[in-house]
């Protein structure tokens, strides 16, 4: 049995504007993947997760983020190909630049953080947003059940050592 897997590395970032208590969302306009989520994308060869999230946010939004903090990871294995996908979830409150109204994939806009859950979120994002809501949640792993379901297993982070 091989211990090496083809893996897709991706990132996403919650950008919080503390002055307005709002977050930047992307309303996906791609027909096969719709709903709101945070900006992010695929890592390029030789790129760290942090470098990836900074680059992807800038490409998609025009904003330059600083000091993105890793909040947790979400990952799964494709049941047919056994390829893996790993998404690193980041958060930052430090950004500069002028927001582009849209990119190739989505419309960018700020929404009040208090209303985020009532927005039309992308199906998967609605569940995975828990990484940002629960400070003790650090990992979600989707394991496909025998009945075809794909409910995630949730893992809590160890409390900091005093």
DRENTORKOL-3810 file (N, C-alpha, C; in nm, 4 decimals):
REM DRENTORKOL-3810
@n.u->0.0838; n.v->-0.1175; n.w->0.0000; ca.u->0.0000; ca.v->0.0000; ca.w->0.0000; c.u->0.0889; c.v->0.1246; c.w->0.0000
@n.u->0.0624; n.v->0.2129; n.w->-0.0930; ca.u->0.1404; ca.v->0.3359; ca.w->-0.1039; c.u->0.1017; c.v->0.4348; c.w->0.0045
@n.u->0.1995; n.v->0.5078; n.w->0.0540; ca.u->0.1732; ca.v->0.6137; ca.w->0.1515; c.u->0.1817; c.v->0.7508; c.w->0.0851
@n.u->0.1939; n.v->0.7517; n.w->-0.0458; ca.u->0.2027; ca.v->0.8758; ca.w->-0.1216; c.u->0.0730; c.v->0.8947; c.w->-0.1988
@n.u->0.0167; n.v->1.0150; n.w->-0.1896; ca.u->-0.1101; ca.v->1.0448; ca.w->-0.2537; c.u->-0.0979; c.v->1.1711; c.w->-0.3375
@n.u->-0.1685; n.v->1.1739; n.w->-0.4481; ca.u->-0.1840; ca.v->1.2977; ca.w->-0.5233; c.u->-0.2684; c.v->1.3909; c.w->-0.4364
@n.u->-0.2214; n.v->1.5138; n.w->-0.4134; ca.u->-0.2896; ca.v->1.6033; ca.w->-0.3201; c.u->-0.3075; c.v->1.7419; c.w->-0.3799
@n.u->-0.4264; n.v->1.7960; n.w->-0.3648; ca.u->-0.4591; ca.v->1.9328; ca.w->-0.4062; c.u->-0.4518; c.v->2.0204; c.w->-0.2816
@n.u->-0.3649; n.v->2.1232; n.w->-0.2839; ca.u->-0.3469; ca.v->2.2129; ca.w->-0.1702; c.u->-0.4147; c.v->2.3454; c.w->-0.1994
@n.u->-0.5053; n.v->2.3867; n.w->-0.1117; ca.u->-0.5788; ca.v->2.5109; ca.w->-0.1321; c.u->-0.5878; c.v->2.5901; c.w->-0.0017
@n.u->-0.6275; n.v->2.7168; n.w->-0.0148; ca.u->-0.6425; ca.v->2.8044; ca.w->0.1006; c.u->-0.7715; c.v->2.8842; c.w->0.0884
@n.u->-0.8140; n.v->2.9398; n.w->0.1999; ca.u->-0.9236; ca.v->3.0359; ca.w->0.2029; c.u->-0.8958; c.v->3.1312; c.w->0.3184
@n.u->-0.9489; n.v->3.2542; n.w->0.3095; ca.u->-0.9184; ca.v->3.3520; ca.w->0.4130; c.u->-1.0407; c.v->3.4352; c.w->0.4498
@n.u->-1.0678; n.v->3.4412; n.w->0.5792; ca.u->-1.1700; ca.v->3.5294; ca.w->0.6338; c.u->-1.1027; c.v->3.6634; c.w->0.6618
@n.u->-1.1447; n.v->3.7665; n.w->0.5885; ca.u->-1.0894; ca.v->3.9005; ca.w->0.6059; c.u->-1.1930; c.v->3.9823; c.w->0.6804
@n.u->-1.1560; n.v->4.0276; n.w->0.7993; ca.u->-1.2475; ca.v->4.0991; ca.w->0.8874; c.u->-1.2111; c.v->4.2468; c.w->0.8891
@n.u->-1.3094; n.v->4.3318; n.w->0.8631; ca.u->-1.2924; ca.v->4.4766; ca.w->0.8768; c.u->-1.3479; c.v->4.5134; c.w->1.0139
@n.u->-1.2592; n.v->4.5359; n.w->1.1097; ca.u->-1.3009; ca.v->4.5645; ca.w->1.2476; c.u->-1.3728; c.v->4.6985; c.w->1.2601
@n.u->-1.3463; n.v->4.7926; n.w->1.1690; ca.u->-1.4127; ca.v->4.9235; ca.w->1.1792; c.u->-1.5608; c.v->4.9154; c.w->1.1455
@n.u->-1.5990; n.v->4.8202; n.w->1.0607; ca.u->-1.7398; ca.v->4.8059; ca.w->1.0228; c.u->-1.8002; c.v->4.6742; c.w->1.0711
@n.u->-1.7196; n.v->4.5903; n.w->1.1366; ca.u->-1.7612; ca.v->4.4579; ca.w->1.1818; c.u->-1.8224; c.v->4.3781; c.w->1.0657
@n.u->-1.7505; n.v->4.3796; n.w->0.9542; ca.u->-1.7965; ca.v->4.3067; ca.w->0.8362; c.u->-1.6854; c.v->4.2151; c.w->0.7854
@n.u->-1.7240; n.v->4.1225; n.w->0.6986; ca.u->-1.6293; ca.v->4.0289; ca.w->0.6381; c.u->-1.6422; c.v->4.0343; c.w->0.4870
@n.u->-1.5319; n.v->4.0073; n.w->0.4197; ca.u->-1.5319; ca.v->4.0049; ca.w->0.2740; c.u->-1.5770; c.v->3.8677; c.w->0.2258
@n.u->-1.6787; n.v->3.8661; n.w->0.1413; ca.u->-1.7263; ca.v->3.7411; ca.w->0.0824; c.u->-1.7168; c.v->3.7495; c.w->-0.0688
@n.u->-1.7158; n.v->3.6327; n.w->-0.1276; ca.u->-1.7235; ca.v->3.6218; ca.w->-0.2724; c.u->-1.8513; c.v->3.5470; c.w->-0.3058
@n.u->-1.9342; n.v->3.6095; n.w->-0.3866; ca.u->-2.0545; ca.v->3.5429; ca.w->-0.4352; c.u->-2.0157; c.v->3.4728; c.w->-0.5637
@n.u->-2.0026; n.v->3.3416; n.w->-0.5554; ca.u->-1.9552; ca.v->3.2616; ca.w->-0.6684; c.u->-2.0551; c.v->3.2681; c.w->-0.7834
@n.u->-2.0034; n.v->3.2932; n.w->-0.9025; ca.u->-2.0896; ca.v->3.3046; ca.w->-1.0198; c.u->-2.0715; c.v->3.1870; c.w->-1.1159
@n.u->-1.9815; n.v->3.0969; n.w->-1.0838; ca.u->-1.9597; ca.v->2.9770; ca.w->-1.1650; c.u->-2.0817; c.v->2.8869; c.w->-1.1495
@n.u->-2.1423; n.v->2.8461; n.w->-1.2595; ca.u->-2.2671; ca.v->2.7713; ca.w->-1.2574; c.u->-2.2654; c.v->2.6430; c.w->-1.1784
@n.u->-2.1510; n.v->2.5731; n.w->-1.1695; ca.u->-2.1476; ca.v->2.4459; ca.w->-1.0983; c.u->-2.1046; c.v->2.4604; c.w->-0.9525
@n.u->-2.0764; n.v->2.5820; n.w->-0.9111; ca.u->-2.0358; ca.v->2.6055; ca.w->-0.7722; c.u->-2.0824; c.v->2.7448; c.w->-0.7346
@n.u->-2.1980; n.v->2.7549; n.w->-0.6691; ca.u->-2.2570; ca.v->2.8842; ca.w->-0.6390; c.u->-2.2693; c.v->2.9041; c.w->-0.4884
@n.u->-2.2937; n.v->3.0272; n.w->-0.4497; ca.u->-2.3082; ca.v->3.0626; ca.w->-0.3102; c.u->-2.1910; c.v->3.1464; c.w->-0.2646
@n.u->-2.1971; n.v->3.1907; n.w->-0.1409; ca.u->-2.0925; ca.v->3.2772; ca.w->-0.0870; c.u->-1.9895; c.v->3.1970; c.w->-0.0100
@n.u->-1.8666; n.v->3.2461; n.w->-0.0179; ca.u->-1.7559; ca.v->3.1886; ca.w->0.0566; c.u->-1.6483; c.v->3.2961; c.w->0.0682
@n.u->-1.5358; n.v->3.2624; n.w->0.1252; ca.u->-1.4253; ca.v->3.3556; ca.w->0.1374; c.u->-1.3276; c.v->3.3359; c.w->0.0217
@n.u->-1.2471; n.v->3.4379; n.w->-0.0107; ca.u->-1.1499; ca.v->3.4232; ca.w->-0.1196; c.u->-1.0404; c.v->3.3226; c.w->-0.0842
@n.u->-0.9806; n.v->3.2681; n.w->-0.1870; ca.u->-0.8722; ca.v->3.1716; ca.w->-0.1696; c.u->-0.8474; c.v->3.0975; c.w->-0.2988
@n.u->-0.7640; n.v->2.9966; n.w->-0.2933; ca.u->-0.7361; ca.v->2.9210; ca.w->-0.4143; c.u->-0.6242; c.v->2.8206; c.w->-0.3965
@n.u->-0.5707; n.v->2.7771; n.w->-0.5097; ca.u->-0.4723; ca.v->2.6687; ca.w->-0.5142; c.u->-0.3295; c.v->2.7175; c.w->-0.4956
@n.u->-0.2511; n.v->2.6377; n.w->-0.4228; ca.u->-0.1088; ca.v->2.6654; ca.w->-0.4047; c.u->-0.0338; c.v->2.6322; c.w->-0.5336
@n.u->0.0640; n.v->2.7140; n.w->-0.5651; ca.u->0.1506; ca.v->2.6904; ca.w->-0.6807; c.u->0.2762; c.v->2.6171; c.w->-0.6353
@n.u->0.3494; n.v->2.5607; n.w->-0.7300; ca.u->0.4733; ca.v->2.4889; ca.w->-0.6978; c.u->0.5664; c.v->2.5759; c.w->-0.6154
@n.u->0.6198; n.v->2.5205; n.w->-0.5081; ca.u->0.7161; ca.v->2.5899; ca.w->-0.4239; c.u->0.6580; c.v->2.6962; c.w->-0.3342
@n.u->0.5263; n.v->2.7054; n.w->-0.3256; ca.u->0.4605; ca.v->2.8116; ca.w->-0.2496; c.u->0.4096; c.v->2.7564; c.w->-0.1160
@n.u->0.4329; n.v->2.8307; n.w->-0.0083; ca.u->0.3789; ca.v->2.7915; ca.w->0.1217; c.u->0.2296; c.v->2.8246; c.w->0.1258
@n.u->0.1606; n.v->2.7715; n.w->0.2272; ca.u->0.0198; ca.v->2.8059; ca.w->0.2440; c.u->0.0034; c.v->2.9561; c.w->0.2659
@n.u->0.0891; n.v->3.0152; n.w->0.3479; ca.u->0.0780; ca.v->3.1587; ca.w->0.3752; c.u->0.1016; c.v->3.2397; c.w->0.2487
@n.u->0.2037; n.v->3.2050; n.w->0.1717; ca.u->0.2287; ca.v->3.2751; ca.w->0.0446; c.u->0.1107; c.v->3.2591; c.w->-0.0492
@n.u->0.0532; n.v->3.1403; n.w->-0.0516; ca.u->-0.0621; ca.v->3.1129; ca.w->-0.1383; c.u->-0.1811; c.v->3.1997; c.w->-0.1020
@n.u->-0.2171; n.v->3.2058; n.w->0.0256; ca.u->-0.3364; ca.v->3.2812; ca.w->0.0636; c.u->-0.3169; c.v->3.4304; c.w->0.0380
@n.u->-0.1965; n.v->3.4813; n.w->0.0616; ca.u->-0.1690; ca.v->3.6227; ca.w->0.0338; c.u->-0.1830; c.v->3.6509; c.w->-0.1156
@n.u->-0.1245; n.v->3.5648; n.w->-0.1994; ca.u->-0.1323; ca.v->3.5834; ca.w->-0.3447; c.u->-0.2757; c.v->3.5697; c.w->-0.3950
@n.u->-0.3447; n.v->3.4656; n.w->-0.3540; ca.u->-0.4812; ca.v->3.4412; ca.w->-0.4026; c.u->-0.5752; c.v->3.5554; c.w->-0.3643
@n.u->-0.5658; n.v->3.6036; n.w->-0.2402; ca.u->-0.6512; ca.v->3.7153; ca.w->-0.1987; c.u->-0.6228; c.v->3.8369; c.w->-0.2857
@n.u->-0.4963; n.v->3.8660; n.w->-0.3095; ca.u->-0.4624; ca.v->3.9821; ca.w->-0.3926; c.u->-0.5149; c.v->3.9647; c.w->-0.5356
@n.u->-0.4949; n.v->3.8457; n.w->-0.5949; ca.u->-0.5407; ca.v->3.8228; ca.w->-0.7324; c.u->-0.6925; c.v->3.8366; c.w->-0.7441
@n.u->-0.7656; n.v->3.7841; n.w->-0.6476; ca.u->-0.9117; ca.v->3.7813; ca.w->-0.6567; c.u->-0.9792; c.v->3.9092; c.w->-0.6087
@n.u->-0.9131; n.v->3.9822; n.w->-0.5166; ca.u->-0.9813; ca.v->4.0966; ca.w->-0.4549; c.u->-0.9099; c.v->4.2303; c.w->-0.4717
@n.u->-0.7812; n.v->4.2271; n.w->-0.5032; ca.u->-0.7030; ca.v->4.3502; ca.w->-0.5088; c.u->-0.6521; c.v->4.3947; c.w->-0.3729
@n.u->-0.6852; n.v->4.3230; n.w->-0.2674; ca.u->-0.6404; ca.v->4.3586; ca.w->-0.1328; c.u->-0.5109; c.v->4.2856; c.w->-0.0977
@n.u->-0.4246; n.v->4.3547; n.w->-0.0263; ca.u->-0.3022; ca.v->4.2948; ca.w->0.0255; c.u->-0.3262; c.v->4.2651; c.w->0.1729
@n.u->-0.3185; n.v->4.1369; n.w->0.2086; ca.u->-0.3391; ca.v->4.0992; ca.w->0.3480; c.u->-0.2043; c.v->4.0801; c.w->0.4161
@n.u->-0.2062; n.v->4.0995; n.w->0.5481; ca.u->-0.0868; ca.v->4.0798; ca.w->0.6292; c.u->-0.1203; c.v->3.9888; c.w->0.7461
@n.u->-0.0203; n.v->3.9172; n.w->0.7908; ca.u->-0.0296; ca.v->3.8346; ca.w->0.9119; c.u->-0.1505; c.v->3.7411; c.w->0.9132
@n.u->-0.1741; n.v->3.6661; n.w->0.8041; ca.u->-0.2856; ca.v->3.5713; ca.w->0.8104; c.u->-0.2559; c.v->3.4630; c.w->0.9141
@n.u->-0.3570; n.v->3.4325; n.w->0.9962; ca.u->-0.3428; ca.v->3.3342; ca.w->1.1036; c.u->-0.4162; c.v->3.2058; c.w->1.0645
@n.u->-0.3482; n.v->3.0938; n.w->1.0738; ca.u->-0.4091; ca.v->2.9651; ca.w->1.0431; c.u->-0.5120; c.v->2.9303; c.w->1.1495
@n.u->-0.6359; n.v->2.9078; n.w->1.1061; ca.u->-0.7458; ca.v->2.8743; ca.w->1.1971; c.u->-0.7690; c.v->2.7240; c.w->1.2052
@n.u->-0.7391; n.v->2.6530; n.w->1.0972; ca.u->-0.7619; ca.v->2.5086; ca.w->1.0942; c.u->-0.7546; c.v->2.4562; c.w->0.9533
@n.u->-0.7770; n.v->2.3254; n.w->0.9392; ca.u->-0.7751; ca.v->2.2631; ca.w->0.8072; c.u->-0.9000; c.v->2.1782; c.w->0.7873
@n.u->-0.9368; n.v->2.1663; n.w->0.6600; ca.u->-1.0445; ca.v->2.0777; ca.w->0.6180; c.u->-0.9862; c.v->1.9918; c.w->0.5073
@n.u->-1.0116; n.v->1.8619; n.w->0.5133; ca.u->-0.9561; ca.v->1.7745; ca.w->0.4086; c.u->-1.0431; c.v->1.6516; c.w->0.3878
@n.u->-1.0214; n.v->1.5891; n.w->0.2713; ca.u->-1.0959; ca.v->1.4690; ca.w->0.2346; c.u->-1.0211; c.v->1.3936; c.w->0.1271
@n.u->-1.0637; n.v->1.2712; n.w->0.1075; ca.u->-1.0080; ca.v->1.1853; ca.w->0.0031; c.u->-1.1195; c.v->1.1549; c.w->-0.0963
@n.u->-1.0891; n.v->1.1721; n.w->-0.2254; ca.u->-1.1860; ca.v->1.1383; ca.w->-0.3291; c.u->-1.2081; c.v->0.9871; c.w->-0.3258
@n.u->-1.3313; n.v->0.9468; n.w->-0.3103; ca.u->-1.3598; ca.v->0.8034; ca.w->-0.2943; c.u->-1.3283; c.v->0.7212; c.w->-0.4189
@n.u->-1.3234; n.v->0.7846; n.w->-0.5357; ca.u->-1.2943; ca.v->0.7107; ca.w->-0.6588; c.u->-1.1461; c.v->0.7105; c.w->-0.6948
@n.u->-1.0835; n.v->0.8279; n.w->-0.6892; ca.u->-0.9435; ca.v->0.8401; ca.w->-0.7325; c.u->-0.8442; c.v->0.8307; c.w->-0.6176
@n.u->-0.8923; n.v->0.8454; n.w->-0.4957; ca.u->-0.8102; ca.v->0.8476; ca.w->-0.3740; c.u->-0.7175; c.v->0.9688; c.w->-0.3686
@n.u->-0.7406; n.v->1.0664; n.w->-0.4550; ca.u->-0.6674; ca.v->1.1922; ca.w->-0.4450; c.u->-0.7205; c.v->1.2673; c.w->-0.3236
@n.u->-0.6326; n.v->1.3467; n.w->-0.2626; ca.u->-0.6718; ca.v->1.4191; ca.w->-0.1420; c.u->-0.6783; c.v->1.5678; c.w->-0.1698
@n.u->-0.7662; n.v->1.6350; n.w->-0.0987; ca.u->-0.7754; ca.v->1.7808; ca.w->-0.1027; c.u->-0.7585; c.v->1.8305; c.w->0.0398
@n.u->-0.6730; n.v->1.9325; n.w->0.0559; ca.u->-0.6491; ca.v->1.9926; ca.w->0.1864; c.u->-0.6698; c.v->2.1430; c.w->0.1720
@n.u->-0.7574; n.v->2.1999; n.w->0.2543; ca.u->-0.7822; ca.v->2.3440; ca.w->0.2547; c.u->-0.7327; c.v->2.4001; c.w->0.3880
@n.u->-0.6425; n.v->2.4985; n.w->0.3809; ca.u->-0.5966; ca.v->2.5685; ca.w->0.5005; c.u->-0.6831; c.v->2.6927; c.w->0.5179
@n.u->-0.7465; n.v->2.7063; n.w->0.6333; ca.u->-0.8372; ca.v->2.8169; ca.w->0.6632; c.u->-0.7623; c.v->2.9234; c.w->0.7431
@n.u->-0.7531; n.v->3.0442; n.w->0.6863; ca.u->-0.6844; ca.v->3.1557; ca.w->0.7488; c.u->-0.7827; c.v->3.2656; c.w->0.7855
@n.u->-0.7376; n.v->3.3565; n.w->0.8740; ca.u->-0.8137; ca.v->3.4749; ca.w->0.9134; c.u->-0.7150; c.v->3.5903; c.w->0.9284
@n.u->-0.7593; n.v->3.7102; n.w->0.8896; ca.u->-0.6800; ca.v->3.8295; ca.w->0.9141; c.u->-0.7700; c.v->3.9504; c.w->0.9304
@n.u->-0.7196; n.v->4.0471; n.w->1.0037; ca.u->-0.7862; ca.v->4.1771; ca.w->1.0183; c.u->-0.6975; c.v->4.2864; c.w->0.9609
@n.u->-0.5845; n.v->4.2464; n.w->0.9052; ca.u->-0.4875; ca.v->4.3423; ca.w->0.8525; c.u->-0.4860; c.v->4.3339; c.w->0.7003
@n.u->-0.5314; n.v->4.4398; n.w->0.6359; ca.u->-0.5359; ca.v->4.4440; ca.w->0.4901; c.u->-0.5266; c.v->4.5882; c.w->0.4434
@n.u->-0.4881; n.v->4.6038; n.w->0.3175; ca.u->-0.4826; ca.v->4.7362; ca.w->0.2557; c.u->-0.5149; c.v->4.7204; c.w->0.1083
@n.u->-0.5387; n.v->4.8337; n.w->0.0437; ca.u->-0.5686; ca.v->4.8318; ca.w->-0.0995; c.u->-0.7129; c.v->4.8661; c.w->-0.1269
@n.u->-0.7468; n.v->4.8605; n.w->-0.2531; ca.u->-0.8826; ca.v->4.8927; ca.w->-0.2980; c.u->-0.9490; c.v->4.7655; c.w->-0.3490
@n.u->-1.0660; n.v->4.7353; n.w->-0.2961; ca.u->-1.1369; ca.v->4.6131; ca.w->-0.3317; c.u->-1.1843; c.v->4.6178; c.w->-0.4759
@n.u->-1.1497; n.v->4.5129; n.w->-0.5524; ca.u->-1.2047; ca.v->4.4961; ca.w->-0.6864; c.u->-1.3485; c.v->4.4468; c.w->-0.6712
@n.u->-1.4422; n.v->4.5006; n.w->-0.7504; ca.u->-1.5808; ca.v->4.4574; ca.w->-0.7353; c.u->-1.6046; c.v->4.3118; c.w->-0.7748
@n.u->-1.5188; n.v->4.2593; n.w->-0.8620; ca.u->-1.5378; ca.v->4.1207; ca.w->-0.9040; c.u->-1.4072; c.v->4.0651; c.w->-0.9578
@n.u->-1.4069; n.v->3.9343; n.w->-0.9757; ca.u->-1.2969; ca.v->3.8643; ca.w->-1.0411; c.u->-1.3606; c.v->3.7642; c.w->-1.1369
@n.u->-1.2798; n.v->3.6832; n.w->-1.1997; ca.u->-1.3297; ca.v->3.5866; ca.w->-1.2982; c.u->-1.4330; c.v->3.4913; c.w->-1.2390
@n.u->-1.4198; n.v->3.4624; n.w->-1.1099; ca.u->-1.5020; ca.v->3.3592; ca.w->-1.0480; c.u->-1.6170; c.v->3.4112; c.w->-0.9622
@n.u->-1.6121; n.v->3.5406; n.w->-0.9220; ca.u->-1.7077; ca.v->3.5829; ca.w->-0.8205; c.u->-1.7236; c.v->3.7345; c.w->-0.8144
@n.u->-1.8278; n.v->3.7752; n.w->-0.7443; ca.u->-1.8511; ca.v->3.9153; ca.w->-0.7105; c.u->-1.8046; c.v->3.9340; c.w->-0.5660
@n.u->-1.7215; n.v->4.0340; n.w->-0.5421; ca.u->-1.6679; ca.v->4.0608; ca.w->-0.4082; c.u->-1.7515; c.v->4.1663; c.w->-0.3388
@n.u->-1.7808; n.v->4.1431; n.w->-0.2092; ca.u->-1.8516; ca.v->4.2453; ca.w->-0.1326; c.u->-1.8361; c.v->4.2195; c.w->0.0164
@n.u->-1.8551; n.v->4.3258; n.w->0.0918; ca.u->-1.8518; ca.v->4.3179; ca.w->0.2369; c.u->-1.9927; c.v->4.2921; c.w->0.2890
@n.u->-2.0045; n.v->4.2042; n.w->0.3885; ca.u->-2.1328; ca.v->4.1810; ca.w->0.4552; c.u->-2.1100; c.v->4.1887; c.w->0.6065
@n.u->-2.2092; n.v->4.2356; n.w->0.6806; ca.u->-2.1941; ca.v->4.2374; ca.w->0.8259; c.u->-2.1701; c.v->4.0953; c.w->0.8787
@n.u->-2.0735; n.v->4.0817; n.w->0.9648; ca.u->-2.0423; ca.v->3.9503; ca.w->1.0209; c.u->-2.1650; c.v->3.8887; c.w->1.0873
@n.u->-2.2465; n.v->3.9717; n.w->1.1512; ca.u->-2.3657; ca.v->3.9223; ca.w->1.2213; c.u->-2.4689; c.v->3.8609; c.w->1.1270
@n.u->-2.4614; n.v->3.8915; n.w->0.9974; ca.u->-2.5593; ca.v->3.8374; ca.w->0.9017; c.u->-2.5012; c.v->3.7266; c.w->0.8138
@n.u->-2.3753; n.v->3.6920; n.w->0.8346; ca.u->-2.3114; ca.v->3.5951; ca.w->0.7441; c.u->-2.3876; c.v->3.4638; c.w->0.7345
@n.u->-2.4286; n.v->3.4096; n.w->0.8456; ca.u->-2.4992; ca.v->3.2805; ca.w->0.8451; c.u->-2.6330; c.v->3.2871; c.w->0.7716
@n.u->-2.6914; n.v->3.4049; n.w->0.7581; ca.u->-2.8192; ca.v->3.4172; ca.w->0.6882; c.u->-2.8007; c.v->3.4422; c.w->0.5387
@n.u->-2.6779; n.v->3.4545; n.w->0.4935; ca.u->-2.6493; ca.v->3.4752; ca.w->0.3514; c.u->-2.6590; c.v->3.3411; c.w->0.2774
@n.u->-2.6733; n.v->3.3424; n.w->0.1455; ca.u->-2.6769; ca.v->3.2171; ca.w->0.0685; c.u->-2.5352; c.v->3.1601; c.w->0.0531
@n.u->-2.4895; n.v->3.0883; n.w->0.1546; ca.u->-2.3544; ca.v->3.0334; ca.w->0.1548; c.u->-2.3444; c.v->2.9116; c.w->0.0627
@n.u->-2.2252; n.v->2.8914; n.w->0.0082; ca.u->-2.1996; ca.v->2.7693; ca.w->-0.0693; c.u->-2.2248; c.v->2.6497; c.w->0.0224
@n.u->-2.2765; n.v->2.5412; n.w->-0.0339; ca.u->-2.3152; ca.v->2.4248; ca.w->0.0467; c.u->-2.2047; c.v->2.3800; c.w->0.1410
@n.u->-2.0896; n.v->2.3535; n.w->0.0878; ca.u->-1.9798; ca.v->2.3047; ca.w->0.1705; c.u->-1.9340; c.v->2.4110; c.w->0.2703
@n.u->-1.9381; n.v->2.5385; n.w->0.2296; ca.u->-1.8889; ca.v->2.6454; ca.w->0.3155; c.u->-1.9757; c.v->2.6627; c.w->0.4390
@n.u->-2.1040; n.v->2.6417; n.w->0.4249; ca.u->-2.1948; ca.v->2.6536; ca.w->0.5381; c.u->-2.1518; c.v->2.5627; c.w->0.6527
@n.u->-2.1098; n.v->2.4431; n.w->0.6210; ca.u->-2.0647; ca.v->2.3486; ca.w->0.7225; c.u->-1.9226; c.v->2.3806; c.w->0.7699
@n.u->-1.8343; n.v->2.4135; n.w->0.6764; ca.u->-1.6937; ca.v->2.4346; ca.w->0.7100; c.u->-1.6674; c.v->2.5678; c.w->0.7805
@n.u->-1.7613; n.v->2.6601; n.w->0.7752; ca.u->-1.7459; ca.v->2.7878; ca.w->0.8440; c.u->-1.7289; c.v->2.7680; c.w->0.9949
@n.u->-1.7670; n.v->2.6526; n.w->1.0452; ca.u->-1.7511; ca.v->2.6219; ca.w->1.1879; c.u->-1.6053; c.v->2.6343; c.w->1.2316
@n.u->-1.5107; n.v->2.6152; n.w->1.1410; ca.u->-1.3679; ca.v->2.6332; ca.w->1.1731; c.u->-1.3448; c.v->2.7745; c.w->1.2269
@n.u->-1.4155; n.v->2.8730; n.w->1.1713; ca.u->-1.4003; ca.v->3.0113; ca.w->1.2163; c.u->-1.4833; c.v->3.0431; c.w->1.3415
@n.u->-1.5930; n.v->2.9743; n.w->1.3587; ca.u->-1.6837; ca.v->3.0036; ca.w->1.4696; c.u->-1.6389; c.v->2.9431; c.w->1.6024
@n.u->-1.5752; n.v->2.8297; n.w->1.5976; ca.u->-1.5380; ca.v->2.7561; ca.w->1.7190; c.u->-1.3867; c.v->2.7620; c.w->1.7365
@n.u->-1.3363; n.v->2.8403; n.w->1.8325; ca.u->-1.1920; ca.v->2.8564; ca.w->1.8479; c.u->-1.1189; c.v->2.7276; c.w->1.8849
@n.u->-1.1901; n.v->2.6260; n.w->1.9321; ca.u->-1.1270; ca.v->2.4991; ca.w->1.9676; c.u->-1.1268; c.v->2.3980; c.w->1.8534
@n.u->-1.2013; n.v->2.4260; n.w->1.7480; ca.u->-1.2081; ca.v->2.3339; ca.w->1.6349; c.u->-1.0910; c.v->2.3615; c.w->1.5415
@n.u->-1.0089; n.v->2.2615; n.w->1.5146; ca.u->-0.8912; ca.v->2.2847; ca.w->1.4311; c.u->-0.8880; c.v->2.1978; c.w->1.3061
@n.u->-0.9733; n.v->2.0952; n.w->1.2984; ca.u->-0.9678; ca.v->2.0067; ca.w->1.1823; c.u->-1.1037; c.v->1.9451; c.w->1.1546
@n.u->-1.1362; n.v->1.9363; n.w->1.0247; ca.u->-1.2515; ca.v->1.8606; ca.w->0.9763; c.u->-1.1989; c.v->1.7630; c.w->0.8731
@n.u->-1.2351; n.v->1.6373; n.w->0.8895; ca.u->-1.1964; ca.v->1.5357; ca.w->0.7911; c.u->-1.3233; c.v->1.4666; c.w->0.7435
@n.u->-1.3483; n.v->1.4767; n.w->0.6137; ca.u->-1.4659; ca.v->1.4121; ca.w->0.5562; c.u->-1.4318; c.v->1.2682; c.w->0.5239
@n.u->-1.5061; n.v->1.1779; n.w->0.5866; ca.u->-1.4896; ca.v->1.0358; ca.w->0.5595; c.u->-1.6201; c.v->0.9862; c.w->0.4995
@n.u->-1.6107; n.v->0.9270; n.w->0.3833; ca.u->-1.7314; ca.v->0.8811; ca.w->0.3158; c.u->-1.7825; c.v->0.7539; c.w->0.3809
@n.u->-1.9060; n.v->0.7598; n.w->0.4246; ca.u->-1.9675; ca.v->0.6439; ca.w->0.4878; c.u->-2.0136; c.v->0.5415; c.w->0.3856
@n.u->-2.0415; n.v->0.4235; n.w->0.4326; ca.u->-2.0874; ca.v->0.3159; ca.w->0.3447; c.u->-2.2204; c.v->0.3490; c.w->0.2795
@n.u->-2.2970; n.v->0.4388; n.w->0.3427; ca.u->-2.4269; ca.v->0.4778; ca.w->0.2880; c.u->-2.4154; c.v->0.5962; c.w->0.1918
@n.u->-2.2913; n.v->0.6384; n.w->0.1595; ca.u->-2.2714; ca.v->0.7474; ca.w->0.0643; c.u->-2.2660; c.v->0.8849; c.w->0.1275
@n.u->-2.2844; n.v->0.8951; n.w->0.2584; ca.u->-2.2786; ca.v->1.0250; ca.w->0.3237; c.u->-2.1333; c.v->1.0699; c.w->0.3375
@n.u->-2.1169; n.v->1.1964; n.w->0.3611; ca.u->-1.9815; ca.v->1.2487; ca.w->0.3781; c.u->-1.9773; c.v->1.3466; c.w->0.4948
@n.u->-2.0253; n.v->1.3030; n.w->0.6084; ca.u->-2.0238; ca.v->1.3859; ca.w->0.7285; c.u->-1.8808; c.v->1.3943; c.w->0.7805
@n.u->-1.8390; n.v->1.5138; n.w->0.8233; ca.u->-1.7008; ca.v->1.5265; ca.w->0.8697; c.u->-1.6817; c.v->1.4782; c.w->1.0132
@n.u->-1.5602; n.v->1.4310; n.w->1.0390; ca.u->-1.5180; ca.v->1.4081; ca.w->1.1769; c.u->-1.4540; c.v->1.5385; c.w->1.2209
@n.u->-1.4843; n.v->1.5832; n.w->1.3414; ca.u->-1.4342; ca.v->1.7106; ca.w->1.3927; c.u->-1.3289; c.v->1.6817; c.w->1.5005
@n.u->-1.2222; n.v->1.7608; n.w->1.4966; ca.u->-1.1145; ca.v->1.7445; ca.w->1.5930; c.u->-1.0902; c.v->1.8759; c.w->1.6653
@n.u->-1.0781; n.v->1.8677; n.w->1.7949; ca.u->-1.0539; ca.v->1.9829; ca.w->1.8790; c.u->-0.9031; c.v->2.0025; c.w->1.8976
@n.u->-0.8616; n.v->2.1275; n.w->1.9083; ca.u->-0.7214; ca.v->2.1586; ca.w->1.9338; c.u->-0.6943; c.v->2.1396; c.w->2.0825
@n.u->-0.5718; n.v->2.1033; n.w->2.1127; ca.u->-0.5318; ca.v->2.0930; ca.w->2.2530; c.u->-0.5234; c.v->2.2333; c.w->2.3115
@n.u->-0.5653; n.v->2.2503; n.w->2.4354; ca.u->-0.5546; ca.v->2.3843; ca.w->2.4967; c.u->-0.4075; c.v->2.4237; c.w->2.5097
@n.u->-0.3787; n.v->2.5532; n.w->2.5070; ca.u->-0.2401; ca.v->2.5970; ca.w->2.5204; c.u->-0.1805; c.v->2.5538; c.w->2.6532
@n.u->-0.0526; n.v->2.5247; n.w->2.6512; ca.u->0.0175; ca.v->2.4872; ca.w->2.7729; c.u->0.0425; c.v->2.6134; c.w->2.8539
@n.u->0.0062; n.v->2.6088; n.w->2.9822; ca.u->0.0200; ca.v->2.7279; ca.w->3.0682; c.u->0.1638; c.v->2.7459; c.w->3.1146
END
